[in-house]
Amino acid sequence: MKTTPFTSRRAVRVAFLLAIGLSAGFTTGCSGRVSDRSIEPIAISDVSRRLQKSPKATLVLDARDRDAFARGHLPGARHTSLSEIDLTDTKPRFGGYDMVVVYGQNPGSGTARALVKRLLQTGHKKVALLENGYDGWVEAGLGVER
């Protein structure tokens, strides 16, 4: 193929746009505006109080695997995996709640932290990570569903 000034300018333009697109993808990805500092913790006592006072206003998401969820989960919790939240969604998947609370097995749950960040990236405004996770809930003597 013969290179003309038109095709070489076009190649440069395409390369430039590709570079801009890739850099935008990296800055808005998992490590962009949303970071671990964006994660708001919420105390077990606060979640328990919210669920007793107004259970329909707070959505609780269990980020553990399906087997752990089946063995027991917080009352009214939904099992949700990270792959279910699409970063290209422009409308929050779980709209209509005052708050979304996410928990994992324990405070070190990377999956729960990642789910909180993914929800924040997809436009959810009030998302919190349950301090001490499922283990803390059980240790506090609070009920679970099976």
N, C-alpha and C positions, 0 to 999 in steps of 0.2 A: 504494500500500500504506500502510495506516495504521500509524503508529509507536506502540507501546504501551510502557510501562515494561519489560515482559518482553523485547520485541524489541530495545530499545536496550541493555539489560543484556547480552543475548546477543551483540550486535554488539561491545560493549566487551570481553567475555570472549574472543570469537573473535580480535579484534585483539590482545589481550594475549597469547594463546597463540601466535599467528602471530609476534609480535615475539620471544617467548622462543625459539621454534623457529628463527627466522632467526639470532638471535644465537648460539645453540648451534651451528648449522651453520658460521658464520663462525669460531668459536673452535676447532672441531675439524677444520676444513678443512686445506688444504695449509700454511697459515701458523700453525696452532695449536700444540699441544705439540711437534710435530716441526718442526725448522728446520734450516738449514744447520749449526748447531752440533751437531745430533744425528748428523751424518754422521761415521762413524769411517773414517779412511783405513787402508789396509793396503798394505804394501810389496810390490813385485813379488816379491822374494826370499821373503817369507813365504808368498805364494800358491803360488809354485812348489814350495816345500818341502811345503806342505799337500797339494798335488795328487800329489806323488811318494809321500809317506808314507801318506796315506789318501784316495785320490781319491773314494770314495763319501761321505765325511763333509762335503765342501765342494761346494756348488752354485755354478757360475759362470754369471752371466747377462750376455749381450751386449745392451746397450741401443742399439746402432747400428741403422741401417736394414738391411733384408734384403739389399740388394745388397752392402753392406760386409761383412756376416756371411758371405755366400757367397764373397767374395774371400778370406776368411781369418778365423779366430777362435781364441781360446784353446782348448787341448785340452779336450774334453768340454763346452764352453760351449753353452748354449741361447740362442737368440734370443728375447727377450721385450720386448714394447713396453709402454709405460706404460698404454695402453688395456686391456691384458689383466688388469690388477690392479684389481679392483673395490673401492672404498672401503667398500662395505656388507658385504663379507665379514667374518664374525666369526672365522673360523678361518684361520690362515695358509695360503696356497696352497702354499707350499714348505716344509711341515713335514718333519721327519725328517732334517734336515741340521744338523750342528754350526754351520755358518756358510754364509751366502749372500754371495758376492762379486759386485759389479756393476761393469761397466766400460763406458766409452764410447771414442771415438776417441782422446781426449787428456785431460789434467787439467781442461780447461775445459768438458767435456761437460755441458751443462745437462740433457740427457735422462737421463744416468746418475745425476746428482744427484737429479733428480726421482723416478727409479725407486727409489733407495735410500729416500727419504723416504716414498714410497707404501708400500713394503714395511714400513717401521717403523710407519706408521699402521695397517696391517692386521694387526698383532700379531706380526710377525717380530721376534725379539729380537736376534739376532746377524747384522747386515747390515753390510758394509763396502764402501767404494768403493776400487777399485784405483787406487793412485797412478800417475799418468802414463798410464793407460789402455792401449789397444791399442798405440799408438805406442811407449810405453815398454817394453812387453813385447817387441816386435819389436826395438827398439834394444838391449835386453839380450841379444839373440841366442837367445831362447827360442823353441821350436817353436810352430807354428800348424797348425791343421787347415783343410782346404778342403772 
